[in-house]
Amino acid sequence: MRILCVSSQVAYGPVGNSAAVPALQARGHEVLALPTIVLSNHPGHGRPAVLRTAAADLAAMLGVLEDLGALDGCGAVMTGYFAANDQIHGVARIIRRMKSRNPGLFVLVDPILGDHDALYVPLPVAEGLRDELLPLASCVTPNRFELEWLTGWRAASVREAEAASRRLPAPEVLATSIPGGSGQLATLVTTETGTHIQTAALREMVPHGTGDFLAGLYLARRADGVAMAQSLAQSMAILERAIAHSAGSPVLDVAGALQT
């Protein structure tokens, strides 16, 4: 399947498209990847050099792809990090046009807003994502903080996360970093009718990019028609392998996990 991915691009320390795109390509999907921002490294590794994609330039690239007919062949869209609210306006506009031509378009919104009880994007970006992109989403993939911020509901347990997930407009919600009790973290996919849960050991430290990688792994399988429960289980197994391969390193071993 051809998939449009709009997110950050990072040279060292894979996050954003740099983590999600390999997961999609490993499954055989064709990816049209556009960067909202390009960084030399993840800020967690030190102050990066940054190249921001102007909203007009991002809209122009999307417009050319649309004129070429490349977007008409897309069966899915994935959005991630946005550097500015006007980028969101342009991407939402394109998604609406794509959905008008293909009502079955699968739209995964990874709401990259913050972590550990704080936003790390400007408030207008968070509000724009909530107000413009979430209503277009087939699936949303928030971490605990993002789920709580987007819904205003606590998600301090699996049960609370289920309830909060059902407050979002998307029919499918993959929530990560949910306290699972007894030194466990839960990852769950929630719909109106049920929830699928995977748990993993709570670690003191993991490399950046696990959420982006998981979102790409999950979309790669859902785009192939794999059921939600199986998509979650398979994706979590590969993510756990990536974390194990990365032991002692600040960089997530995306390539190694996908080759095993």
C-alpha positions as CSV (number, residue, x, y, z in Angstrom):
1,M,0.0,0.0,0.0
2,R,1.1,3.6,-0.6
3,I,1.1,5.6,2.6
4,L,1.6,9.3,3.1
5,C,3.7,10.1,6.3
6,V,4.0,13.7,7.6
7,S,6.2,14.1,10.7
8,S,9.7,15.1,11.8
9,Q,12.9,13.7,10.3
10,V,16.0,13.2,12.5
11,A,19.4,12.1,11.4
12,Y,20.7,10.7,14.8
13,G,18.3,9.0,17.2
14,P,15.3,7.8,15.1
15,V,12.1,9.5,16.0
16,G,9.2,10.7,13.9
17,N,9.4,9.6,10.3
18,S,12.9,8.3,10.9
19,A,11.4,5.6,13.2
20,A,8.0,5.1,11.5
21,V,9.0,4.9,7.9
22,P,11.4,1.9,8.2
23,A,8.6,0.0,10.0
24,L,6.3,0.6,7.1
25,Q,8.8,-0.2,4.4
26,A,9.8,-3.4,6.1
27,R,6.3,-4.6,5.6
28,G,6.5,-3.7,1.9
29,H,4.6,-0.5,1.9
30,E,5.5,2.4,-0.4
31,V,6.0,5.6,1.7
32,L,5.7,9.2,0.7
33,A,7.5,10.9,3.6
34,L,7.4,14.6,4.1
35,P,9.2,16.4,7.0
36,T,7.6,19.0,9.1
37,I,11.1,19.7,10.6
38,V,14.6,18.2,10.0
39,L,17.0,17.9,13.0
40,S,20.6,16.7,13.2
41,N,19.7,14.8,16.4
42,H,16.9,14.2,18.9
43,P,17.1,17.1,21.5
44,G,17.6,14.5,24.2
45,H,21.1,13.9,22.8
46,G,22.0,17.6,22.9
47,R,21.0,20.8,21.2
48,P,20.3,20.0,17.5
49,A,20.7,22.0,14.3
50,V,17.2,22.5,13.0
51,L,15.6,23.1,9.6
52,R,11.9,23.9,9.9
53,T,9.7,23.3,6.9
54,A,7.6,26.4,6.3
55,A,3.9,25.7,6.1
56,A,3.8,27.1,2.6
57,D,6.6,24.8,1.5
58,L,4.9,21.8,3.0
59,A,1.6,22.7,1.3
60,A,3.4,23.2,-2.0
61,M,5.0,19.7,-1.8
62,L,1.6,18.1,-0.9
63,G,0.0,20.1,-3.8
64,V,2.6,18.8,-6.3
65,L,2.0,15.2,-5.1
66,E,-1.7,15.8,-5.5
67,D,-1.3,17.2,-9.0
68,L,0.8,14.2,-9.9
69,G,-2.0,11.8,-8.8
70,A,0.4,10.3,-6.2
71,L,-2.0,10.9,-3.3
72,D,-4.9,9.2,-5.1
73,G,-3.0,6.0,-4.8
74,C,-2.6,6.3,-1.0
75,G,-4.6,3.9,1.2
76,A,-3.4,5.4,4.4
77,V,-2.0,8.6,6.0
78,M,0.1,8.9,9.1
79,T,0.7,12.2,10.9
80,G,3.1,12.8,13.7
81,Y,5.1,15.8,14.9
82,F,4.1,19.3,13.8
83,A,6.3,22.4,14.4
84,A,3.6,25.0,13.7
85,N,-0.2,25.2,13.7
86,D,-0.3,26.4,10.1
87,Q,1.3,23.1,9.0
88,I,-1.7,21.3,10.6
89,H,-4.1,23.5,8.6
90,G,-2.5,22.4,5.3
91,V,-2.3,18.8,6.1
92,A,-5.9,18.6,7.4
93,R,-7.0,20.2,4.2
94,I,-5.2,17.6,2.1
95,I,-6.5,14.7,4.2
96,R,-10.1,16.0,3.7
97,R,-9.6,16.1,0.0
98,M,-8.1,12.6,0.0
99,K,-11.0,11.3,2.1
100,S,-13.5,12.8,-0.3
101,R,-12.0,10.8,-3.1
102,N,-11.3,7.7,-1.0
103,P,-13.8,7.4,1.9
104,G,-12.0,4.2,3.1
105,L,-8.7,6.1,3.6
106,F,-7.1,5.0,6.9
107,V,-5.8,8.0,8.8
108,L,-3.5,7.3,11.8
109,V,-2.8,10.4,13.9
110,D,0.1,10.1,16.3
111,P,-0.6,13.1,18.5
112,I,3.0,14.1,19.4
113,L,2.3,16.7,22.0
114,G,4.2,16.0,25.2
115,D,5.3,13.5,27.9
116,H,5.8,13.3,31.7
117,D,3.0,15.8,32.5
118,A,4.0,18.6,30.1
119,L,3.5,19.8,26.6
120,Y,6.6,20.1,24.5
121,V,4.9,21.7,21.6
122,P,3.3,25.2,21.6
123,L,-0.3,25.3,22.8
124,P,-1.7,26.3,19.4
125,V,-0.1,23.2,17.9
126,A,-1.7,21.0,20.5
127,E,-5.1,22.7,20.1
128,G,-4.9,22.6,16.3
129,L,-4.1,18.9,16.3
130,R,-7.0,18.2,18.7
131,D,-9.5,20.3,16.8
132,E,-8.5,19.7,13.1
133,L,-6.8,16.3,12.9
134,L,-8.5,14.1,15.5
135,P,-11.9,14.4,13.8
136,L,-10.3,13.0,10.6
137,A,-8.6,10.0,12.4
138,S,-9.3,6.4,11.9
139,C,-6.8,5.6,14.7
140,V,-5.1,7.8,17.3
141,T,-1.9,6.7,19.2
142,P,-1.4,8.8,22.3
143,N,0.8,8.1,25.3
144,R,-0.7,8.5,28.7
145,F,0.0,12.2,29.0
146,E,-1.4,12.9,25.5
147,L,-4.5,10.9,26.2
148,E,-5.2,12.8,29.4
149,W,-4.5,16.2,27.8
150,L,-6.7,15.5,24.7
151,T,-9.7,14.2,26.8
152,G,-9.4,15.8,30.2
153,W,-9.8,12.4,31.7
154,R,-7.3,10.5,34.0
155,A,-5.5,7.5,32.5
156,A,-3.6,6.2,35.5
157,S,-4.8,2.6,35.1
158,V,-6.0,0.4,32.2
159,R,-9.6,0.9,33.2
160,E,-9.2,4.7,33.2
161,A,-7.3,4.6,29.9
162,E,-10.1,2.6,28.3
163,A,-12.7,5.1,29.4
164,A,-10.6,8.1,28.3
165,S,-9.9,6.4,24.9
166,R,-13.6,6.2,24.2
167,R,-13.8,10.0,24.7
168,L,-11.8,10.5,21.5
169,P,-13.6,10.8,18.2
170,A,-11.5,8.0,16.5
171,P,-13.0,4.6,16.3
172,E,-9.6,3.0,17.2
173,V,-7.2,4.2,19.9
174,L,-3.8,2.7,20.7
175,A,-2.8,4.1,24.1
176,T,0.8,3.6,25.4
177,S,2.6,4.0,28.7
178,I,-0.4,3.2,30.8
179,P,0.4,2.0,34.3
180,G,-0.4,-1.7,34.4
181,G,0.4,-2.5,38.0
182,S,3.2,-4.7,39.5
183,G,6.0,-3.0,37.6
184,Q,4.2,-3.3,34.2
185,L,3.3,-0.8,31.5
186,A,0.2,-1.5,29.4
187,T,-0.4,-0.8,25.8
188,L,-4.0,-1.1,24.7
189,V,-6.2,-0.8,21.6
190,T,-9.7,0.4,22.5
191,T,-12.8,0.5,20.3
192,E,-16.5,1.0,21.2
193,T,-16.9,-2.7,21.7
194,G,-13.7,-3.9,23.3
195,T,-10.1,-3.6,24.3
196,H,-6.9,-5.5,23.5
197,I,-4.1,-5.3,26.0
198,Q,-0.4,-6.1,25.9
199,T,1.9,-5.5,28.9
200,A,5.7,-5.2,29.2
201,A,8.1,-4.6,32.1
202,L,8.5,-1.0,33.3
203,R,12.0,0.1,32.5
204,E,13.8,3.0,34.1
205,M,15.0,4.2,30.8
206,V,14.4,3.5,27.1
207,P,15.6,5.3,24.0
208,H,13.5,8.0,22.4
209,G,11.3,7.0,19.5
210,T,9.5,4.0,20.9
211,G,6.1,5.5,20.3
212,D,6.8,6.6,16.7
213,F,8.2,3.1,16.0
214,L,5.2,1.4,17.5
215,A,2.8,3.6,15.6
216,G,4.6,2.7,12.3
217,L,4.6,-1.0,13.1
218,Y,0.9,-1.0,14.0
219,L,-0.1,0.9,10.9
220,A,2.0,-1.4,8.7
221,R,-0.1,-4.3,9.9
222,R,-3.5,-2.6,9.9
223,A,-2.9,-1.4,6.4
224,D,-2.4,-5.0,5.4
225,G,-5.8,-5.9,7.0
226,V,-4.3,-7.6,10.1
227,A,-6.8,-7.6,13.0
228,M,-6.2,-5.1,15.8
229,A,-5.3,-7.7,18.4
230,Q,-2.7,-9.4,16.2
231,S,-1.4,-6.1,15.0
232,L,-0.8,-5.0,18.6
233,A,0.8,-8.2,19.6
234,Q,3.1,-8.4,16.6
235,S,4.1,-4.7,16.9
236,M,4.8,-5.0,20.6
237,A,7.0,-8.0,20.1
238,I,9.1,-6.1,17.6
239,L,9.3,-3.0,19.8
240,E,10.4,-5.1,22.7
241,R,13.1,-6.6,20.5
242,A,14.3,-3.1,19.5
243,I,14.5,-2.0,23.1
244,A,16.5,-5.2,24.0
245,H,18.8,-4.6,21.1
246,S,19.3,-1.0,22.3
247,A,20.4,-1.9,25.8
248,G,23.1,0.5,27.0
249,S,22.6,2.8,23.9
250,P,20.7,6.1,23.8
251,V,19.5,5.3,20.3
252,L,16.7,2.9,19.4
253,D,17.9,0.1,17.2
254,V,15.2,0.2,14.6
255,A,17.1,-1.5,11.8
256,G,18.3,-4.3,14.0
257,A,14.8,-5.1,15.3
258,L,13.4,-5.2,11.8
259,Q,16.1,-7.5,10.5
260,T,15.8,-10.1,13.2
